Amino acid sequence: MRHILLLCCVLSLIGCQHFRQAKQQSQLLDSVAEINGRVDYQSNSDGGELVVAILSRNDNTFAIENQKLLDSNGQFKFYLKPGTYYVAVYQDSNHNLTYDDNETGVAYVDSVGMLQAITLNDKAKYKAKPIHFAKPVKKGYAVQYSDNYNINNIGKLANLENAMFDAHNVDMGFWRPLDFLAQVESGLFMLSPYNAKKEPLILVHGMMGNPREFSALVTALEDSDYQVWVLYYPSGVGLHLVKDYLLESIEVMQKRYGFDAVSVLAHSMGGLITRGYALSHQGHARNYKINHFITVNSPLLGMQSARKGVESSPLVINSWRDVATNSDYVNQLHTQTLQPEINYALVFSYQDGASDDGVVALSSQIPPNIQREANKMMGFNASHAGVLKEPKFINFIMSTLSNSASAN
């Protein structure tokens, strides 16, 4: 994460066209609406997983705009641009996460059994009444996938030399996140084929960061009891969107592979995302546990510089709002505590003669309430991003992880 006040100054240096594009995309993200609800069903291990789909309609043809596996609690949530949508649930009998003609489902209907259209205005939140998956039927309408539907890269193989991690793409993800989502691959990537004998370790970067920042740690982990997955996302979007994506993606991977534990390490703003993920995870019954959770140089009380940017900049990047001191997102992270079963390590860094690491104040990296949750706490004399390459840091992480790797 770079100093946000410096980013405000950069606004005066970027071209007018890029400024307009960035502002337009920020405004579009501001208008995002939400549909959430619950599906009531009886478990059927032989019938396939249930998938919730969001559809648009053109006469009698429906297009799937988005879809996701129903979570283990029967809950679903979608973030959507304003518009009119329909909701359906189908049983993915062949486990390909694609709606096929022979698969059955149910639609969200009104009180007289007619298809219920849901019109979302800017920032609307629509809570659907429970959907009862009791008597699924084959489709009665033409259904196809929208040209805008983008299959999320959940569990795709990648390597750190991939061009998607190049600096110009990272910058695009901050300034023009919608372009990033359309042009650059993002998702939860595996750096090697799945190995049932190794516990997944998920690495999460921060603002204007990317998975390459973890290269030294990835190398050190090659012969360990962990397999590395990396979350790559446009860092200009709201943190709740990334947090929910991470939660849903790990749920998909768990259903795919059946592992019983994951560990998570996050740098900088990634710590805010993953703390939100960990608190959401423990709030519901899940089929896996969080073994180790490590935050590194994270602004756990937010950043005053982000607050000033939100208040004074002519262009406000969406993630700034969530990173800002006393933001709703930051405050929500402190309404709960981590469960003691999670092995939490709190890592911070500082520079000689300074009360920060060059970016994040120590008071935000290690607030007293967070210190009380930590099983381990360690500080390093290093810069904000430079700590990730420090041999002493690598050794500490390896020692921490070696204490209790979970066999799957």
C-alpha positions as CSV (number, residue, x, y, z in Angstrom):
1,M,0.0,0.0,0.0
2,R,1.4,3.4,-0.9
3,H,0.8,6.5,1.0
4,I,-2.6,7.6,0.0
5,L,-1.9,11.3,0.3
6,L,0.8,10.8,-2.3
7,L,-1.8,9.2,-4.5
8,C,-4.0,12.2,-4.2
9,C,-1.1,14.3,-5.6
10,V,-0.6,11.8,-8.4
11,L,-4.2,12.7,-9.6
12,S,-2.8,16.0,-10.8
13,L,-0.3,14.2,-13.0
14,I,-2.5,11.7,-14.7
15,G,-4.2,12.6,-18.0
16,C,-7.7,14.0,-18.1
17,Q,-9.0,11.0,-20.0
18,H,-7.7,8.5,-17.4
19,F,-9.0,10.8,-14.6
20,R,-12.5,10.7,-16.2
21,Q,-12.3,6.9,-16.6
22,A,-11.2,6.4,-13.0
23,K,-13.9,8.7,-11.7
24,Q,-16.6,7.0,-13.8
25,Q,-15.6,3.6,-12.7
26,S,-15.6,4.7,-9.0
27,Q,-19.1,6.0,-9.4
28,L,-20.3,2.8,-11.1
29,L,-18.9,0.8,-8.2
30,D,-20.7,3.2,-5.8
31,S,-24.0,2.2,-7.4
32,V,-23.6,-1.5,-6.9
33,A,-26.8,-3.2,-5.5
34,E,-27.3,-6.4,-3.6
35,I,-29.6,-9.4,-3.6
36,N,-29.4,-11.8,-0.7
37,G,-31.5,-14.7,0.6
38,R,-31.7,-18.3,1.7
39,V,-32.6,-21.6,0.1
40,D,-34.4,-24.2,2.1
41,Y,-33.6,-27.8,1.0
42,Q,-33.0,-31.3,2.2
43,S,-29.4,-32.6,1.7
44,N,-29.1,-35.0,-1.2
45,S,-25.5,-36.2,-1.5
46,D,-26.2,-38.0,-4.8
47,G,-28.1,-35.1,-6.5
48,G,-25.2,-32.6,-6.9
49,E,-24.6,-29.2,-5.4
50,L,-27.2,-26.5,-5.5
51,V,-26.2,-23.4,-7.6
52,V,-28.0,-20.0,-7.3
53,A,-28.2,-18.1,-10.6
54,I,-29.0,-14.5,-11.3
55,L,-30.7,-14.0,-14.7
56,S,-31.8,-11.2,-17.0
57,R,-34.7,-11.5,-19.4
58,N,-35.3,-10.6,-23.0
59,D,-38.9,-11.7,-23.9
60,N,-38.9,-15.5,-23.2
61,T,-35.1,-15.9,-23.2
62,F,-33.2,-15.7,-20.0
63,A,-29.5,-15.1,-19.6
64,I,-27.5,-16.1,-16.6
65,E,-25.5,-13.0,-15.5
66,N,-23.9,-14.6,-12.4
67,Q,-24.1,-17.7,-10.4
68,K,-22.5,-19.3,-7.4
69,L,-22.6,-22.4,-5.3
70,L,-25.0,-22.2,-2.4
71,D,-23.0,-22.0,0.8
72,S,-23.1,-24.6,3.5
73,N,-25.7,-22.5,5.5
74,G,-28.1,-22.2,2.5
75,Q,-27.3,-18.5,2.2
76,F,-26.5,-16.5,-1.0
77,K,-25.5,-12.9,-1.8
78,F,-24.9,-11.2,-5.1
79,Y,-23.5,-7.8,-5.9
80,L,-25.0,-6.4,-9.1
81,K,-25.2,-3.3,-11.2
82,P,-28.7,-1.7,-11.1
83,G,-31.2,-3.4,-13.3
84,T,-34.0,-6.0,-13.3
85,Y,-33.2,-9.6,-12.4
86,Y,-34.6,-13.0,-11.7
87,V,-33.3,-15.7,-9.3
88,A,-33.3,-19.4,-9.8
89,V,-31.7,-22.4,-8.1
90,Y,-30.5,-25.5,-10.0
91,Q,-29.0,-28.8,-9.1
92,D,-25.6,-29.3,-10.7
93,S,-25.9,-33.0,-11.1
94,N,-22.7,-33.5,-13.1
95,H,-20.6,-31.1,-11.0
96,N,-19.5,-28.9,-13.8
97,L,-20.8,-25.6,-12.4
98,T,-22.8,-25.1,-15.7
99,Y,-26.5,-25.2,-16.1
100,D,-27.3,-28.0,-18.6
101,D,-30.6,-28.8,-20.3
102,N,-31.3,-31.9,-18.3
103,E,-30.7,-30.4,-14.9
104,T,-33.6,-29.4,-12.7
105,G,-34.3,-26.3,-10.6
106,V,-36.7,-23.9,-9.1
107,A,-37.4,-20.2,-9.7
108,Y,-38.0,-17.4,-7.3
109,V,-41.7,-16.6,-7.7
110,D,-44.3,-14.3,-6.3
111,S,-47.3,-15.1,-4.1
112,V,-49.3,-16.5,-7.1
113,G,-46.4,-18.6,-8.5
114,M,-45.4,-16.2,-11.3
115,L,-41.7,-15.4,-11.9
116,Q,-40.7,-12.6,-9.6
117,A,-38.8,-9.7,-11.3
118,I,-36.5,-7.9,-8.9
119,T,-35.7,-4.3,-9.9
120,L,-32.6,-2.9,-8.2
121,N,-31.9,0.8,-8.1
122,D,-28.5,2.3,-7.1
123,K,-27.2,0.9,-3.9
124,A,-30.4,-1.1,-3.3
125,K,-30.4,-4.1,-1.0
126,Y,-33.1,-6.7,-1.7
127,K,-33.7,-9.6,0.7
128,A,-35.5,-12.4,-1.0
129,K,-38.0,-14.5,0.9
130,P,-36.8,-18.1,1.4
131,I,-36.7,-20.2,-1.7
132,H,-37.9,-23.8,-1.2
133,F,-36.0,-26.3,-3.2
134,A,-38.6,-29.1,-2.8
135,K,-39.9,-30.0,-6.3
136,P,-37.4,-29.0,-8.9
137,V,-38.4,-29.2,-12.5
138,K,-36.7,-28.9,-15.9
139,K,-36.6,-25.5,-17.4
140,G,-39.6,-24.1,-19.2
141,Y,-37.8,-21.2,-20.8
142,A,-34.8,-20.8,-23.0
143,V,-31.7,-20.2,-20.8
144,Q,-28.2,-19.3,-21.9
145,Y,-25.2,-17.7,-20.4
146,S,-24.8,-13.9,-20.8
147,D,-21.9,-12.6,-22.9
148,N,-21.0,-10.6,-19.8
149,Y,-20.8,-13.7,-17.6
150,N,-17.3,-14.2,-16.5
151,I,-16.4,-17.6,-14.9
152,N,-14.3,-16.7,-11.8
153,N,-10.8,-18.2,-11.7
154,I,-11.4,-20.3,-8.7
155,G,-8.6,-22.9,-8.4
156,K,-7.0,-22.1,-11.8
157,L,-3.3,-22.9,-12.0
158,A,-0.9,-20.0,-12.4
159,N,2.7,-19.0,-11.7
160,L,4.2,-15.8,-10.4
161,E,5.8,-14.9,-13.8
162,N,2.4,-14.7,-15.5
163,A,1.9,-11.3,-17.2
164,M,-1.4,-10.7,-15.4
165,F,0.8,-9.8,-12.3
166,D,2.7,-7.1,-14.3
167,A,2.8,-3.6,-12.8
168,H,0.6,-1.9,-15.4
169,N,-2.2,-4.4,-14.6
170,V,-1.8,-3.8,-10.9
171,D,-2.1,0.0,-11.5
172,M,-5.2,-0.7,-13.7
173,G,-6.8,-2.7,-10.8
174,F,-6.4,0.3,-8.5
175,W,-7.4,3.2,-10.8
176,R,-9.8,1.3,-13.2
177,P,-11.0,-1.8,-11.5
178,L,-13.8,-2.5,-13.9
179,D,-11.4,-2.5,-16.8
180,F,-9.2,-4.9,-14.8
181,L,-12.1,-7.3,-14.2
182,A,-12.8,-7.2,-18.0
183,Q,-9.3,-7.5,-19.3
184,V,-7.1,-9.1,-16.6
185,E,-7.6,-12.5,-14.9
186,S,-8.4,-12.2,-11.2
187,G,-9.3,-14.9,-8.8
188,L,-8.0,-17.5,-6.3
189,F,-5.1,-19.2,-8.0
190,M,-3.2,-22.3,-7.2
191,L,0.6,-22.2,-7.8
192,S,0.8,-26.0,-8.2
193,P,-1.7,-28.8,-8.8
194,Y,-3.8,-29.7,-5.8
195,N,-2.0,-32.0,-3.3
196,A,-4.3,-33.7,-0.7
197,K,-1.3,-34.2,1.6
198,K,-0.7,-30.5,1.9
199,E,-2.7,-27.8,3.6
200,P,-3.7,-24.8,1.5
201,L,-1.9,-21.5,2.5
202,I,-3.6,-18.5,0.9
203,L,-1.6,-15.3,0.4
204,V,-3.4,-12.0,0.1
205,H,-1.8,-8.8,-1.2
206,G,-2.7,-5.3,-0.3
207,M,-3.4,-2.0,-2.0
208,M,-1.6,-1.7,-5.3
209,G,0.1,-5.0,-4.5
210,N,0.2,-8.4,-6.2
211,P,1.2,-12.0,-5.5
212,R,4.8,-11.5,-6.7
213,E,5.5,-9.6,-3.5
214,F,5.4,-13.0,-1.8
215,S,8.1,-14.6,-4.1
216,A,10.7,-15.1,-1.3
217,L,8.1,-16.8,0.9
218,V,6.7,-19.0,-1.9
219,T,10.2,-20.2,-2.7
220,A,10.8,-21.1,1.0
221,L,7.5,-23.0,1.1
222,E,8.3,-25.3,-1.8
223,D,9.2,-28.3,0.3
224,S,6.9,-27.6,3.2
225,D,3.6,-29.1,4.3
226,Y,1.7,-26.3,2.6
227,Q,0.5,-25.7,-1.0
228,V,0.3,-22.0,-1.9
229,W,-2.8,-20.3,-3.3
230,V,-2.8,-16.6,-4.1
231,L,-5.8,-14.2,-4.2
232,Y,-5.4,-11.6,-6.9
233,Y,-7.9,-8.8,-7.1
234,P,-8.3,-5.2,-8.3
235,S,-7.3,-3.2,-5.2
236,G,-9.5,-0.2,-6.0
237,V,-12.8,-2.0,-5.2
238,G,-14.6,-2.0,-1.9
239,L,-13.1,-4.5,0.6
240,H,-16.5,-6.2,1.4
241,L,-16.6,-7.4,-2.3
242,V,-13.2,-9.0,-2.0
243,K,-13.9,-10.4,1.4
244,D,-17.1,-12.1,0.2
245,Y,-15.3,-13.4,-2.9
246,L,-12.6,-15.0,-0.8
247,L,-15.2,-16.6,1.5
248,E,-17.1,-18.0,-1.5
249,S,-14.1,-19.2,-3.4
250,I,-12.7,-21.2,-0.5
251,E,-16.1,-22.7,0.0
252,V,-16.1,-23.8,-3.7
253,M,-12.6,-25.2,-3.3
254,Q,-13.5,-27.1,-0.1
255,K,-16.5,-28.7,-1.9
256,R,-14.2,-29.6,-4.8
257,Y,-11.4,-31.1,-2.8
258,G,-12.7,-31.9,0.7
259,F,-9.8,-30.4,2.7
260,D,-10.5,-29.7,6.4
261,A,-8.3,-26.7,7.1
262,V,-6.7,-23.7,5.4
263,S,-4.1,-21.1,6.6
264,V,-4.1,-17.5,5.5
265,L,-1.3,-14.9,5.4
266,A,-2.1,-11.3,4.4
267,H,0.0,-8.2,3.9
268,S,-1.1,-4.6,4.4
269,M,-4.7,-3.9,3.3
270,G,-5.0,-7.7,2.8
271,G,-5.2,-8.0,6.5
272,L,-8.4,-6.0,6.6
273,I,-9.9,-8.2,3.9
274,T,-8.9,-11.4,5.6
275,R,-9.9,-10.4,9.1
276,G,-13.3,-9.8,7.7
277,Y,-13.2,-13.2,6.0
278,A,-12.1,-14.9,9.3
279,L,-14.9,-13.3,11.2
280,S,-17.5,-14.2,8.6
281,H,-16.1,-17.7,8.5
282,Q,-16.6,-18.2,12.2
283,G,-20.0,-16.7,12.2
284,H,-21.5,-19.8,10.4
285,A,-21.0,-23.5,10.4
286,R,-18.3,-24.4,7.8
287,N,-16.8,-27.6,6.6
288,Y,-13.2,-26.5,7.3
289,K,-11.3,-24.6,9.9
290,I,-8.8,-21.8,9.7
291,N,-5.6,-23.1,11.1
292,H,-3.1,-20.2,11.0
293,F,-4.0,-16.6,10.4
294,I,-1.2,-14.1,9.9
295,T,-1.5,-10.4,9.3
296,V,1.6,-8.5,8.2
297,N,1.9,-4.7,8.5
298,S,-1.9,-4.3,8.3
299,P,-3.7,-1.1,9.1
300,L,-6.1,-2.8,11.5
301,L,-7.4,0.5,12.8
302,G,-7.5,2.0,9.3
303,M,-5.4,4.9,8.0
304,Q,-5.8,8.6,8.7
305,S,-4.3,9.4,5.3
306,A,-7.1,7.4,3.6
307,R,-9.6,9.4,5.7
308,K,-8.1,12.7,4.5
309,G,-8.1,11.4,0.9
310,V,-11.8,10.6,1.1
311,E,-12.5,14.0,2.5
312,S,-10.4,16.1,0.1
313,S,-9.6,14.3,-3.1
314,P,-11.6,15.1,-6.3
315,L,-11.4,11.3,-7.0
316,V,-12.1,8.9,-4.3
317,I,-11.1,5.3,-4.9
318,N,-13.6,2.9,-3.4
319,S,-11.1,1.0,-1.3
320,W,-10.0,4.2,0.4
321,R,-13.4,4.5,2.0
322,D,-13.0,1.1,3.7
323,V,-9.3,1.6,4.7
324,A,-10.0,5.0,6.2
325,T,-9.8,5.4,10.0
326,N,-13.3,4.9,11.6
327,S,-14.8,3.6,8.4
328,D,-17.8,1.4,8.7
329,Y,-15.7,-1.5,7.4
330,V,-12.9,-1.0,9.9
331,N,-15.2,-0.5,12.8
332,Q,-17.1,-3.7,12.0
333,L,-13.9,-5.6,12.2
334,H,-13.7,-4.7,15.9
335,T,-17.2,-5.7,16.9
336,Q,-16.1,-9.4,17.2
337,T,-12.9,-11.3,18.3
338,L,-11.2,-14.2,16.6
339,Q,-12.1,-17.5,18.0
340,P,-9.2,-18.9,20.2
341,E,-9.0,-22.0,18.0
342,I,-7.4,-19.8,15.3
343,N,-3.6,-19.6,15.6
344,Y,-3.2,-15.9,15.0
345,A,0.2,-14.3,14.5
346,L,0.4,-10.5,14.4
347,V,3.4,-9.2,12.5
348,F,4.5,-5.6,12.3
349,S,7.5,-3.6,11.2
350,Y,9.0,-0.2,11.9
351,Q,11.9,1.9,10.8
352,D,14.6,3.4,12.9
353,G,13.5,6.6,14.6
354,A,9.9,6.3,13.2
355,S,6.6,5.3,14.6
356,D,5.6,3.5,11.4
357,D,6.9,1.3,8.7
358,G,7.0,4.1,6.2
359,V,3.3,3.6,5.4
360,V,1.2,2.3,8.3
361,A,1.5,3.6,11.9
362,L,2.4,1.2,14.6
363,S,-0.7,2.2,16.5
364,S,-2.8,0.8,13.6
365,Q,-0.6,-2.3,13.0
366,I,-0.8,-3.5,16.6
367,P,-3.8,-2.0,18.4
368,P,-4.2,-3.4,22.0
369,N,-7.4,-5.4,21.3
370,I,-5.8,-7.2,18.4
371,Q,-2.7,-7.9,20.4
372,R,-4.8,-9.7,23.0
373,E,-6.1,-12.0,20.3
374,A,-2.6,-13.0,19.0
375,N,-0.9,-16.2,19.9
376,K,2.3,-14.7,18.6
377,M,3.5,-11.2,17.9
378,M,6.7,-10.3,16.1
379,G,8.2,-7.0,14.9
380,F,10.9,-6.4,12.3
381,N,13.1,-3.3,11.5
382,A,12.0,-3.1,7.9
383,S,10.0,-1.1,5.4
384,H,6.3,-1.7,4.7
385,A,6.8,-4.0,1.7
386,G,10.5,-4.8,2.2
387,V,9.7,-6.9,5.2
388,L,8.3,-9.6,2.9
389,K,11.8,-10.3,1.6
390,E,13.6,-10.2,4.9
391,P,15.2,-13.6,5.8
392,K,14.3,-13.1,9.5
393,F,10.7,-12.6,8.5
394,I,10.7,-15.7,6.3
395,N,12.2,-17.8,9.1
396,F,9.6,-16.6,11.5
397,I,6.7,-17.5,9.1
398,M,8.2,-20.9,8.4
399,S,8.6,-21.6,12.2
400,T,5.1,-20.4,12.9
401,L,3.5,-22.5,10.2
402,S,5.5,-25.6,11.1
403,N,3.9,-25.8,14.5
404,S,0.6,-27.3,13.4
405,A,0.2,-28.0,9.7
406,S,-3.0,-30.0,9.2
407,A,-3.0,-33.2,7.1
408,N,-5.9,-33.4,4.7
